[in-house]
Amino acid sequence: MCARGLFGMPNRSQRPSELGTSIRWCIIWVLLALAFAAIGLSPRLAVRQDRPASAWLPARSEAGDAPAHPTASPPEGIPPEADALAEELNRRLANDVLPLLDVYCIDCHVGADAEGDVRLDRVRALADALALDKGLRTVKEMVSGRHMPPDRADQPTDHERLIIEQWLDAALDYVPPDGVVDPGWFTPHRLNRAEYRNTIRDLLFIDDPDFDPAARLPQDDSGYGFDNIADVLTLSPLAMEEYLDAAERSIDAALGPEITFGDSPHPAGRLEGRGNGQTLPGGGYMLYSTGAVHARTTTPADGEYMIRITAWETFAGDEHAALALRIGGTTVESFSVDGTRGEPGEYAARVRLPAGTHDIAAHFTNDFYQPQVADRNLAVEAITIAGPLTEATTTRPAGWARIFGPGARSGGPGSTGVIDARAIVAEFARRAFRRPITGPELDQLMALHQSRTAAGESAEQAVRTTLTAILVSPRFLFRLPAGELDPATGRTRLDAFSLASRISYFLWSTMPDEALFEAAADGRLTGADGLAAEVRRMLADPRAQAFVDHFAGQWLQLRTLERHEVDPSKFPEFDEALRKAMGDEVRMLLGAALRDNLPLTTLLQGDFTFLNERLARHYGIEGVEGDAMRRVPLPPGSPRGGILTTGAVLTLTSGSTRTSPVKRGVFVLDRLLGAPPPPPPADIPRLEQSPVGPDATLREQLAAHLADSTCAVCHARLDPLGLALENFDAVGRWRTEEAGRPIDAGGVLPDGVAVAGPDDLRRVLAERSDQFIETLVSGTLIYALGRGLEPFDRPAVRRLAVATRAQGDRWNAMIEAIVLSETFRTCRPKEPRP
């Protein structure tokens, strides 16, 4: 059975060059199965650890438990930050949960005779709940299982029960920020589509911007808001079929076809006469008047070729028939044809042609005719092409030159000897596996190469087969953690090459470059100074834009802007040029924060943005001309500043026909403050169906929700935040009226702080910049690790946030602190819940 049927799938139609190669793919898939079995990871790294709430009660580090990272404890002079999560849990307990407990639970759980010995009358703060220890988990299980309240008692609504359950979950997961840093685990991590695309490009030196090796791969799933989360990047048998196709296409695109050099001619293509004439009995075409005989041919590489035309004439007048050899309509050589029907002539030209398809034409250019006296004609019997003629005159693709070039020949650099297959495979595997290749691994790959040469493949084709096998190996498709386990701590410190890959995919979304490989090989990555130096080098490299594009595109949900629907009847000015400019503005704002090392608080209330003429006109900002995006200072009194007032964010947090204060409020709480509200009840009615009527303003419609105590729990937090942005319409354009009535953007947050418009909202966010920095640390750390954060990650997040604040809120400092942290540099096994 061939590889394409290995998983019970039907074979696809094969190209002629693929016929007879099914055995080759069987070998590749056997190697693939062996490679999966030989990954060699400890099975302990594949089980998630979940601990009971009691394991996360506040505790101080004992001697020797402190991580080696210099930011493991707050730097001297930096006061301990307030525990925003504890404050939020206490607020939710007081405002949302205790009123429900008082109604449904206190009657049975009060005093010395409390049911189950669980006294809820003493729970008035998070610390009280945590003091219940196992009793808190019992309460959660009883509420979730609908065993509490008992059937005979009044029952909470589904939404009320959800509010209680979510708070109990959060309390059970609570970890104090001054606890011991736990690095968590490193799951084998498949390259996602973007990482695969970039890695293939860099590994094979492909410079064709139109070639996308990931075009046919399945879409990646997302987790925790990102598509580089290892736990959701699965690999199915069907997907492996697509990876095999991608590997074949990538090798072809990078190396071009295999080339046989020499002067052996072959037909350039089927001859087609264009002009007055007729087909010759033995093939070819006779031209009776001015015209041409054409053939279309494909050349495999940029090089020198020999084109030969076999032709003869019927002589007339005082000169022989004139033949012009034209390629792509351009004359490259002219001939005087003196051959006869009995002895046709051969007319040859040595020409240089680029790789690709060409129109070769033999033109008859000097027709002569005297009725009943003389008639000059030209017969073209054949057009052939030979070549490329020599290696020296042929230009190979960059990938072929780097992989099969003189340095890969027996005899060393500059040698014209045969290719050194073992050296080529070893070097390619080193770069593809992103670490030194072992002897047994190389022997396994060379066994495949030798089996293909024994089957009749050329040395080069056998190498191509072996390189294709490498591209479907899990050692290429996955990032696999490696390092030494410290039995004393139970942690594995990642080796230099695992760190190199982790940094490279974090910052560049691609494989390490040679400088990073060298830093890993010579030990520089095992020390904090060398690691920090590489991070700074990589952040200064243009490839760091990949971090901005992929992180920002998902953190701020910019990817959904491409498919966000806007009603053209209500917003006819919204077009694709405006959509693109909106997305570019946010990416460039984040890029400036990283590239120019700006304070991250600039993202909340900056005094500049990036605009072109189209977007500036949309914002009502004058003096910007042309399509190019450029940095523009915001005029005095502008309502804009920071990512929250960009057109992209304002559009994404709206519906297709109107704004959505709720969506905007959720965005602020979730993406900027890290405190998302619980989901709404399933049966919540649309705003347009509220009792105030469909013609009411959004503020009036939202006010109707506050009359319902169940809805008021969340809307009291959401509405003031979203309404503060109500002056921006559904495509981010400033307005002062809605339906002819002045817009009221005022509101009061649950803590009594008044907000009245975007300026006030930015001020509130700036006052909570600690929370914003910690939220951004969390998002960046998720992206860096490729896993979701667990409750035990809170101490690490807090230390990273403190380190970031100590360095002026710089993103570069945050990234450097992440890479230097124990969470990034070490891992531990997953363990099942006891």
SULZILIN-V489394 format. One record per residue. RES is the residue in three letters. PHI is phi in whole degrees, 0 to 359 (999 if undefined). OMEGA is omega in degrees with one decimal (none if undefined). BURIAL is + if it has 16 or more other ideal C-beta (glycine too) atoms within 10 Angstrom, else -. Layout:
RES|PHI|OMEGA|BURIAL + RES|PHI|OMEGA|BURIAL
This chain:
MET|999|-179.2|- + CYS|279|-174.6|- + ALA|299|-175.1|+ + ARG|288|174.5|+ + GLY|248|-173.1|- + LEU|300|-178.8|+ + PHE|255|176.3|- + GLY|79|-179.0|- + MET|261|178.8|- + PRO|292|175.7|- + ASN|290|173.9|- + ARG|268|175.3|- + SER|296|-178.7|- + GLN|259|173.6|- + ARG|292|179.7|- + PRO|306|-177.8|- + SER|291|-178.1|- + GLU|267|-175.6|- + LEU|298|178.6|- + GLY|82|-177.2|- + THR|252|-177.3|+ + SER|297|178.0|- + ILE|299|178.7|- + ARG|304|-177.5|+ + TRP|286|173.8|+ + CYS|300|179.9|+ + ILE|297|179.6|+ + ILE|301|-176.2|+ + TRP|287|172.7|+ + VAL|297|177.0|- + LEU|299|179.3|+ + LEU|299|179.1|+ + ALA|297|178.1|- + LEU|297|-178.3|- + ALA|294|177.0|+ + PHE|299|-178.9|- + ALA|288|-174.9|- + ALA|256|179.9|- + ILE|304|171.6|- + GLY|81|177.9|- + LEU|282|175.2|- + SER|296|179.3|- + PRO|298|178.9|- + ARG|294|179.6|- + LEU|280|-175.1|+ + ALA|248|-178.8|- + VAL|237|-178.2|- + ARG|286|176.2|- + GLN|261|172.2|+ + ASP|230|-178.0|- + ARG|244|176.5|+ + PRO|293|-176.0|- + ALA|302|-177.1|+ + SER|297|179.7|- + ALA|287|-175.4|- + TRP|248|174.5|+ + LEU|292|-176.6|- + PRO|308|179.7|- + ALA|210|177.7|- + ARG|264|178.7|- + SER|293|172.6|- + GLU|273|179.8|- + ALA|303|179.4|- + GLY|90|-179.8|- + ASP|272|-176.3|- + ALA|292|179.7|- + PRO|293|-177.1|+ + ALA|286|-178.6|- + HIS|301|-175.5|+ + PRO|298|178.7|- + THR|260|-178.9|+ + ALA|296|173.8|+ + SER|235|-176.2|+ + PRO|305|178.1|+ + PRO|302|-178.2|- + GLU|301|178.8|- + GLY|94|178.9|- + ILE|260|-177.7|- + PRO|290|175.6|- + PRO|301|-178.8|- + GLU|280|174.9|+ + ALA|297|179.8|- + ASP|273|-175.8|+ + ALA|298|-179.2|+ + LEU|293|178.2|+ + ALA|297|178.2|+ + GLU|298|179.9|- + GLU|293|178.3|+ + LEU|294|176.6|+ + ASN|294|179.2|+ + ARG|294|179.7|- + ARG|296|178.4|+ + LEU|298|-175.9|+ + ALA|291|-172.0|- + ASN|272|-170.3|- + ASP|252|-168.2|+ + VAL|266|-176.9|+ + LEU|302|176.6|+ + PRO|301|178.4|- + LEU|285|177.5|+ + LEU|297|180.0|+ + ASP|297|-178.5|- + VAL|281|-168.1|- + TYR|253|-167.6|+ + CYS|236|-169.5|+ + ILE|298|-177.0|+ + ASP|305|-177.2|- + CYS|262|-172.7|+ + HIS|236|-178.8|+ + VAL|222|173.9|- + GLY|74|-175.0|- + ALA|293|-178.6|- + ASP|262|-177.4|- + ALA|302|178.1|+ + GLU|303|177.8|- + GLY|65|-177.5|- + ASP|59|177.4|- + VAL|251|-177.3|+ + ARG|266|178.3|+ + LEU|277|178.6|+ + ASP|292|178.4|- + ARG|272|-176.8|- + VAL|276|176.5|+ + ARG|231|178.1|- + ALA|205|-179.7|- + LEU|303|-178.7|+ + ALA|299|178.1|- + ASP|295|180.0|+ + ALA|295|-179.6|+ + LEU|295|179.0|+ + ALA|293|176.4|- + LEU|292|178.5|+ + ASP|54|-177.0|- + LYS|296|178.4|- + GLY|298|179.1|+ + LEU|293|178.2|+ + ARG|292|177.2|+ + THR|297|177.6|- + VAL|301|-179.6|+ + LYS|301|-178.7|+ + GLU|295|-179.6|- + MET|290|179.6|+ + VAL|292|-178.2|+ + SER|295|-179.8|- + GLY|278|179.4|- + ARG|60|173.9|- + HIS|270|179.7|- + MET|221|-2.8|+ + PRO|295|179.0|+ + PRO|295|-175.2|- + ASP|304|-175.8|- + ARG|285|-175.9|- + ALA|265|174.1|- + ASP|299|-175.3|- + GLN|251|173.7|- + PRO|290|173.4|+ + THR|291|178.7|- + ASP|301|-178.5|- + HIS|289|176.8|+ + GLU|297|178.3|+ + ARG|296|179.0|+ + LEU|297|178.7|+ + ILE|300|179.8|+ + ILE|294|-177.9|+ + GLU|298|-177.0|- + GLN|293|177.7|+ + TRP|292|178.4|+ + LEU|298|176.4|+ + ASP|300|-178.4|- + ALA|295|179.1|+ + ALA|293|179.3|+ + LEU|294|179.7|+ + ASP|273|-173.3|+ + TYR|298|174.1|+ + VAL|231|178.6|+ + PRO|293|-174.7|+ + PRO|290|179.7|+ + ASP|260|179.5|+ + GLY|283|179.5|+ + VAL|288|178.0|+ + VAL|287|177.5|+ + ASP|245|-173.9|+ + PRO|286|-176.8|+ + GLY|76|-170.9|+ + TRP|243|177.1|+ + PHE|237|178.8|+ + THR|277|172.6|+ + PRO|312|-161.9|+ + HIS|239|176.4|+ + ARG|289|174.4|+ + LEU|296|174.5|+ + ASN|281|-173.4|+ + ARG|300|-179.2|+ + ALA|295|179.4|+ + GLU|294|178.3|+ + TYR|297|-179.6|+ + ARG|301|-178.1|+ + ASN|291|-178.6|+ + THR|292|176.7|+ + ILE|300|178.5|+ + ARG|303|-176.0|+ + ASP|282|-179.1|+ + LEU|292|-175.1|+ + LEU|257|176.7|+ + PHE|58|179.6|- + ILE|275|-179.0|+ + ASP|246|178.4|- + ASP|275|-176.8|- + PRO|293|-178.2|- + ASP|273|-179.1|- + PHE|271|-179.7|+ + ASP|235|-178.5|+ + PRO|293|-177.9|+ + ALA|266|-172.0|+ + ALA|301|-175.9|- + ARG|259|-179.7|- + LEU|285|178.0|+ + PRO|298|176.9|- + GLN|294|179.2|- + ASP|281|170.0|+ + ASP|282|178.9|- + SER|242|174.3|- + GLY|214|-179.2|+ + TYR|56|176.7|+ + GLY|90|-176.3|+ + PHE|227|-178.6|+ + ASP|259|176.1|+ + ASN|243|-179.0|+ + ILE|272|-171.8|+ + ALA|302|-174.5|+ + ASP|296|-178.8|- + VAL|256|179.9|+ + LEU|271|-177.5|+ + THR|278|-179.4|- + LEU|218|-177.8|- + SER|266|174.6|- + PRO|303|178.6|- + LEU|295|178.0|- + ALA|296|179.2|- + MET|298|174.9|+ + GLU|300|-179.8|+ + GLU|289|177.0|- + TYR|294|176.7|+ + LEU|295|175.9|+ + ASP|301|-179.3|+ + ALA|297|178.6|+ + ALA|296|178.6|+ + GLU|299|-177.8|+ + ARG|295|-179.0|+ + SER|292|177.8|+ + ILE|298|178.6|+ + ASP|297|-177.9|+ + ALA|293|-175.6|+ + ALA|280|-171.6|+ + LEU|259|-173.3|+ + GLY|71|179.9|+ + PRO|288|173.4|- + GLU|292|-172.1|- + ILE|243|170.8|+ + THR|252|-177.6|- + PHE|272|176.2|+ + GLY|142|-175.0|- + ASP|250|178.8|- + SER|280|-175.0|- + PRO|280|170.7|+ + HIS|215|-177.1|- + PRO|304|-179.8|- + ALA|286|-179.2|+ + GLY|149|179.2|+ + ARG|292|-178.6|- + LEU|282|-179.6|+ + GLU|225|179.0|- + GLY|277|177.8|+ + ARG|232|-177.8|- + GLY|145|-178.5|+ + ASN|288|-178.5|- + GLY|175|-179.8|+ + GLN|204|179.6|- + THR|288|177.5|- + LEU|280|-177.9|- + PRO|302|-177.4|- + GLY|266|-175.3|- + GLY|106|-177.2|- + GLY|91|-172.7|+ + TYR|209|176.3|+ + MET|260|178.5|+ + LEU|263|179.4|+ + TYR|272|179.0|+ + SER|213|-177.3|- + THR|307|-178.1|- + GLY|179|-176.2|+ + ALA|207|171.4|+ + VAL|247|-173.7|+ + HIS|249|170.4|+ + ALA|215|177.0|+ + ARG|253|-177.2|- + THR|227|178.1|+ + THR|240|179.0|- + THR|257|-174.3|+ + PRO|281|-176.1|- + ALA|204|174.6|+ + ASP|286|-177.7|+ + GLY|188|179.9|+ + GLU|265|-178.5|+ + TYR|229|174.8|+ + MET|252|178.4|+ + ILE|253|-179.6|+ + ARG|237|177.3|+ + ILE|241|175.2|+ + THR|266|-172.4|+ + ALA|211|173.3|+ + TRP|210|-174.8|+ + GLU|234|160.4|+ + THR|252|-170.2|- + PHE|286|174.5|+ + ALA|199|-179.9|+ + GLY|77|-174.8|- + ASP|250|176.9|- + GLU|209|178.7|- + HIS|285|177.0|+ + ALA|297|179.5|+ + ALA|262|-179.5|+ + LEU|240|176.6|+ + ALA|247|174.7|+ + LEU|274|-179.6|+ + ARG|240|177.7|+ + ILE|238|-176.6|+ + GLY|63|178.5|- + GLY|88|-178.8|- + THR|253|179.6|- + THR|287|179.8|- + VAL|249|178.9|+ + GLU|196|177.5|+ + SER|233|-177.2|- + PHE|225|169.7|+ + SER|255|-171.8|- + VAL|272|178.3|+ + ASP|244|177.1|- + GLY|291|179.7|+ + THR|241|179.5|- + ARG|302|-179.2|- + GLY|284|-179.7|- + GLU|228|179.4|- + PRO|300|177.5|+ + GLY|265|175.5|+ + GLU|245|-174.2|- + TYR|240|-169.1|+ + ALA|241|176.4|+ + ALA|217|175.4|- + ARG|267|-174.4|- + VAL|228|175.3|+ + ARG|258|-177.9|+ + LEU|232|172.8|+ + PRO|283|175.3|- + ALA|296|179.5|+ + GLY|137|-177.4|- + THR|260|-175.4|- + HIS|226|172.3|+ + ASP|262|178.1|+ + ILE|253|-175.2|+ + ALA|226|172.1|+ + ALA|257|-174.4|+ + HIS|263|170.9|+ + PHE|269|-167.9|+ + THR|244|-177.2|- + ASN|225|179.5|+ + ASP|301|177.6|+ + PHE|220|-177.3|- + TYR|209|171.2|- + GLN|236|-175.7|- + PRO|307|177.1|- + GLN|66|-177.5|- + VAL|239|-173.7|- + ALA|208|179.5|- + ASP|211|178.7|+ + ARG|272|178.6|+ + ASN|230|178.0|+ + LEU|230|177.1|+ + ALA|249|176.4|+ + VAL|248|-177.4|+ + GLU|272|-176.5|+ + ALA|200|168.8|+ + ILE|232|-179.2|+ + THR|238|177.2|+ + ILE|222|177.3|+ + ALA|228|177.2|+ + GLY|129|3.2|+ + PRO|303|-170.9|+ + LEU|283|-177.8|+ + THR|218|174.9|- + GLU|298|-174.2|- + ALA|296|-177.1|- + THR|261|-176.3|- + THR|249|176.3|+ + THR|261|-178.5|- + ARG|268|170.2|+ + PRO|300|-178.0|+ + ALA|303|-179.6|+ + GLY|296|179.4|+ + TRP|295|-178.3|+ + ALA|298|-178.3|- + ARG|282|-175.7|+ + ILE|267|-177.2|+ + PHE|252|-173.5|+ + GLY|295|-174.8|- + PRO|306|-179.8|- + GLY|294|-179.4|+ + ALA|258|-179.7|+ + ARG|260|174.8|+ + SER|297|-175.1|- + GLY|104|173.8|- + GLY|92|-177.9|- + PRO|306|178.7|- + GLY|86|-178.1|- + SER|287|174.7|- + THR|254|-179.5|- + GLY|287|-178.5|- + VAL|291|-178.5|- + ILE|293|177.4|+ + ASP|265|-172.4|+ + ALA|301|-177.4|+ + ARG|297|179.4|- + ALA|293|179.9|- + ILE|296|-178.1|+ + VAL|295|-179.3|+ + ALA|297|-178.3|+ + GLU|291|179.4|+ + PHE|294|-179.6|+ + ALA|295|177.3|+ + ARG|302|-178.7|- + ARG|286|-178.3|+ + ALA|291|-180.0|+ + PHE|276|175.9|+ + ARG|62|177.7|+ + ARG|189|176.2|+ + PRO|299|179.6|- + ILE|271|-179.3|+ + THR|275|178.5|- + GLY|301|178.7|- + PRO|299|177.6|- + GLU|297|-179.7|+ + LEU|293|178.4|- + ASP|299|179.3|- + GLN|297|179.8|+ + LEU|292|-179.9|+ + MET|290|175.2|+ + ALA|296|175.8|- + LEU|296|179.7|+ + HIS|301|-177.2|+ + GLN|293|178.5|- + SER|294|-179.5|+ + ARG|284|175.7|+ + THR|293|177.3|- + ALA|295|179.1|- + ALA|276|175.4|- + GLY|107|177.2|- + GLU|287|174.7|+ + SER|292|179.8|- + ALA|300|-179.0|- + GLU|291|-179.2|+ + GLN|295|177.7|+ + ALA|295|175.9|+ + VAL|294|178.6|+ + ARG|302|177.4|+ + THR|300|-178.9|+ + THR|292|177.7|+ + LEU|295|176.6|+ + THR|296|177.3|+ + ALA|299|178.6|+ + ILE|299|-176.9|+ + LEU|286|173.2|+ + VAL|249|176.3|+ + SER|282|174.3|+ + PRO|298|178.0|+ + ARG|291|173.3|+ + PHE|266|-173.6|+ + LEU|288|-178.7|+ + PHE|242|165.3|+ + ARG|266|-173.2|+ + LEU|249|-177.8|+ + PRO|289|176.3|+ + ALA|219|179.4|+ + GLY|169|-178.2|+ + GLU|258|178.7|- + LEU|276|174.4|- + ASP|265|-177.0|- + PRO|299|-177.1|- + ALA|292|-177.3|- + THR|255|-175.7|- + GLY|74|-178.4|- + ARG|251|174.2|+ + THR|252|175.4|+ + ARG|271|-176.9|+ + LEU|300|177.6|+ + ASP|285|-171.6|+ + ALA|298|-176.9|+ + PHE|284|173.8|+ + SER|296|176.9|+ + LEU|296|-179.4|+ + ALA|302|179.4|+ + SER|292|-178.5|+ + ARG|297|178.4|+ + ILE|292|-174.6|+ + SER|296|179.6|+ + TYR|286|174.0|+ + PHE|294|-171.6|+ + LEU|264|-174.1|+ + TRP|243|-175.4|+ + SER|57|178.1|+ + THR|204|-178.0|+ + MET|292|176.0|+ + PRO|298|172.2|+ + ASP|274|-175.8|+ + GLU|297|179.0|- + ALA|297|179.7|- + LEU|287|174.4|+ + PHE|300|-179.8|+ + GLU|296|178.5|- + ALA|296|177.2|+ + ALA|289|-175.8|+ + ALA|292|-175.9|- + ASP|267|172.6|- + GLY|90|-176.9|- + ARG|294|-177.7|+ + LEU|283|179.2|+ + THR|277|177.5|+ + GLY|248|-176.8|- + ALA|298|-177.6|- + ASP|295|179.9|- + GLY|294|178.8|+ + LEU|295|179.6|+ + ALA|296|180.0|- + ALA|297|179.1|- + GLU|292|178.0|+ + VAL|300|-179.2|+ + ARG|295|177.8|- + ARG|298|-175.9|- + MET|289|177.6|+ + LEU|292|178.7|+ + ALA|279|-178.6|- + ASP|279|177.8|- + PRO|304|-179.6|- + ARG|293|177.3|+ + ALA|293|175.0|+ + GLN|300|177.9|+ + ALA|299|177.2|+ + PHE|298|-179.9|+ + VAL|299|-175.8|+ + ASP|297|-173.9|+ + HIS|280|179.3|+ + PHE|291|-177.6|+ + ALA|296|-179.1|+ + GLY|300|-178.1|+ + GLN|255|178.6|+ + TRP|302|-178.8|+ + LEU|262|176.4|+ + GLN|61|-178.4|+ + LEU|295|-178.8|+ + ARG|299|179.9|+ + THR|285|179.3|- + LEU|298|-177.6|+ + GLU|298|-177.9|- + ARG|247|179.0|- + HIS|292|-176.3|+ + GLU|269|175.3|- + VAL|236|-178.3|+ + ASP|292|-177.7|- + PRO|293|179.3|- + SER|287|179.1|- + LYS|266|-177.3|- + PHE|227|-176.5|+ + PRO|295|-178.7|- + GLU|283|-178.8|- + PHE|279|-179.7|+ + ASP|228|-175.9|- + GLU|293|177.3|- + ALA|296|178.5|- + LEU|290|178.6|+ + ARG|302|-179.0|+ + LYS|295|-179.5|+ + ALA|298|178.3|+ + MET|299|179.5|+ + GLY|295|179.5|+ + ASP|298|-179.2|+ + GLU|302|-177.1|+ + VAL|292|179.5|+ + ARG|299|-179.6|+ + MET|288|174.4|+ + LEU|297|178.8|+ + LEU|292|177.3|+ + GLY|298|178.4|+ + ALA|294|178.5|+ + ALA|300|-179.7|+ + LEU|280|-174.2|+ + ARG|293|-176.7|+ + ASP|266|177.2|- + ASN|55|-178.7|- + LEU|275|173.4|+ + PRO|300|-179.4|+ + LEU|295|176.2|+ + THR|295|172.9|+ + THR|300|179.9|+ + LEU|289|178.3|+ + LEU|266|-174.6|+ + GLN|208|178.7|+ + GLY|287|179.5|+ + ASP|255|177.7|- + PHE|212|172.2|- + THR|208|179.5|+ + PHE|240|-174.1|+ + LEU|222|160.3|+ + ASN|241|-174.9|+ + GLU|300|-177.0|+ + ARG|296|-177.7|+ + LEU|288|178.3|+ + ALA|297|177.8|+ + ARG|297|178.2|- + HIS|297|179.9|+ + TYR|276|-176.4|+ + GLY|77|179.4|- + ILE|256|-175.5|+ + GLU|266|173.4|- + GLY|89|179.2|- + VAL|246|-177.5|+ + GLU|233|176.1|- + GLY|94|-176.7|- + ASP|276|-175.2|- + ALA|287|175.6|- + MET|283|177.6|+ + ARG|212|179.7|- + ARG|290|-176.1|- + VAL|228|174.3|+ + PRO|291|178.7|- + LEU|283|-178.6|+ + PRO|294|177.9|- + PRO|304|179.0|- + GLY|80|179.9|- + SER|295|177.4|+ + PRO|284|-175.7|+ + ARG|261|179.4|+ + GLY|149|-177.2|+ + GLY|90|-173.2|+ + ILE|290|-174.5|+ + LEU|293|-178.9|+ + THR|257|174.2|+ + THR|282|179.9|+ + GLY|301|-178.3|+ + ALA|297|-177.6|+ + VAL|293|-179.6|+ + LEU|294|178.0|+ + THR|288|-179.0|+ + LEU|296|-178.7|+ + THR|263|175.8|+ + SER|235|171.3|+ + GLY|274|-178.7|- + SER|285|-175.8|- + THR|240|-176.0|- + ARG|206|175.7|- + THR|289|176.9|+ + SER|222|177.1|+ + PRO|305|179.8|+ + VAL|293|178.4|+ + LYS|300|179.8|- + ARG|292|176.5|+ + GLY|295|177.4|+ + VAL|299|-179.8|+ + PHE|300|-179.4|+ + VAL|298|-177.5|+ + LEU|293|-173.3|+ + ASP|279|-170.5|- + ARG|280|-175.5|+ + LEU|257|-176.5|+ + LEU|245|175.8|+ + GLY|65|-178.5|+ + ALA|228|-175.9|+ + PRO|295|176.9|- + PRO|282|175.0|+ + PRO|292|178.8|- + PRO|295|-179.9|- + PRO|286|175.2|+ + PRO|301|-177.9|+ + ALA|294|-174.7|- + ASP|261|-178.2|- + ILE|295|-179.8|- + PRO|283|175.6|- + ARG|292|-179.7|- + LEU|302|-177.7|+ + GLU|296|-179.3|- + GLN|263|-179.2|- + SER|292|-175.1|+ + PRO|299|-177.0|- + VAL|284|176.1|- + GLY|100|-174.8|- + PRO|289|-178.0|- + ASP|271|-179.8|- + ALA|288|175.6|+ + THR|291|178.2|+ + LEU|299|178.8|+ + ARG|300|-179.7|+ + GLU|293|178.1|- + GLN|293|178.5|+ + LEU|294|-179.6|+ + ALA|299|179.1|- + ALA|296|178.8|+ + HIS|291|-178.9|+ + LEU|293|177.3|- + ALA|288|177.2|- + ASP|265|-175.5|- + SER|300|178.7|- + THR|296|179.8|+ + CYS|287|-174.7|+ + ALA|298|-179.0|- + VAL|306|-178.2|+ + CYS|270|-174.5|+ + HIS|294|176.9|+ + ALA|296|177.4|+ + ARG|272|-171.8|+ + LEU|281|-168.2|+ + ASP|300|-179.6|+ + PRO|299|179.3|+ + LEU|292|-178.7|+ + GLY|290|-179.7|+ + LEU|293|177.0|+ + ALA|297|179.3|+ + LEU|255|-172.5|+ + GLU|291|175.6|+ + ASN|291|175.4|+ + PHE|265|-178.1|+ + ASP|282|-171.9|+ + ALA|288|173.3|+ + VAL|239|172.6|+ + GLY|78|-179.8|+ + ARG|268|-178.0|+ + TRP|288|178.3|- + ARG|211|178.6|- + THR|241|-178.4|- + GLU|227|171.0|- + GLU|228|-178.0|+ + ALA|54|177.0|- + GLY|79|-179.1|- + ARG|243|-179.3|- + PRO|301|179.3|- + ILE|276|175.9|+ + ASP|256|-177.6|- + ALA|259|-177.0|+ + GLY|271|177.4|- + GLY|184|-179.4|+ + VAL|231|178.0|- + LEU|286|-177.9|+ + PRO|304|179.5|- + ASP|273|176.1|- + GLY|90|179.4|- + VAL|281|-179.8|- + ALA|274|173.8|- + VAL|229|-179.0|+ + ALA|219|177.4|- + GLY|109|-173.8|+ + PRO|296|179.1|+ + ASP|298|178.4|+ + ASP|296|-178.8|+ + LEU|295|177.1|+ + ARG|297|178.4|+ + ARG|296|178.9|- + VAL|299|-180.0|+ + LEU|295|178.6|+ + ALA|296|177.9|- + GLU|292|178.3|- + ARG|252|-176.9|+ + SER|297|174.7|+ + ASP|303|-179.2|- + GLN|293|178.3|+ + PHE|296|-179.3|+ + ILE|297|179.9|+ + GLU|294|176.3|+ + THR|295|179.6|+ + LEU|291|174.0|+ + VAL|301|-178.8|+ + SER|301|-179.6|+ + GLY|296|-179.8|+ + THR|294|179.9|+ + LEU|292|175.2|+ + ILE|303|-179.0|+ + TYR|296|-177.7|+ + ALA|291|-175.6|+ + LEU|276|-174.0|+ + GLY|72|174.0|+ + ARG|212|176.2|+ + GLY|288|178.0|+ + LEU|278|177.9|+ + GLU|253|177.9|+ + PRO|307|-178.2|+ + PHE|292|179.1|+ + ASP|279|-175.6|+ + ARG|302|178.3|+ + PRO|300|178.6|+ + ALA|294|179.2|+ + VAL|299|-179.3|+ + ARG|298|-179.5|+ + ARG|296|178.3|+ + LEU|294|178.0|+ + ALA|295|178.5|+ + VAL|297|178.2|+ + ALA|297|178.9|+ + THR|294|179.4|+ + ARG|297|-179.4|+ + ALA|294|179.4|+ + GLN|258|174.6|+ + GLY|79|177.9|- + ASP|63|-179.0|+ + ARG|275|178.1|+ + TRP|296|178.9|+ + ASN|302|179.3|+ + ALA|294|177.7|+ + MET|298|-178.4|+ + ILE|297|178.4|+ + GLU|298|178.7|+ + ALA|296|177.8|+ + ILE|298|-177.6|+ + VAL|295|179.9|+ + LEU|280|-174.4|+ + SER|286|175.2|+ + GLU|295|179.4|+ + THR|298|-178.8|+ + PHE|275|-170.6|+ + ARG|265|-180.0|+ + THR|227|173.8|+ + CYS|207|177.8|+ + ARG|226|178.1|+ + PRO|292|167.9|+ + LYS|282|178.2|+ + GLU|227|179.9|- + PRO|290|175.2|- + ARG|299|-180.0|- + PRO|293|none|-
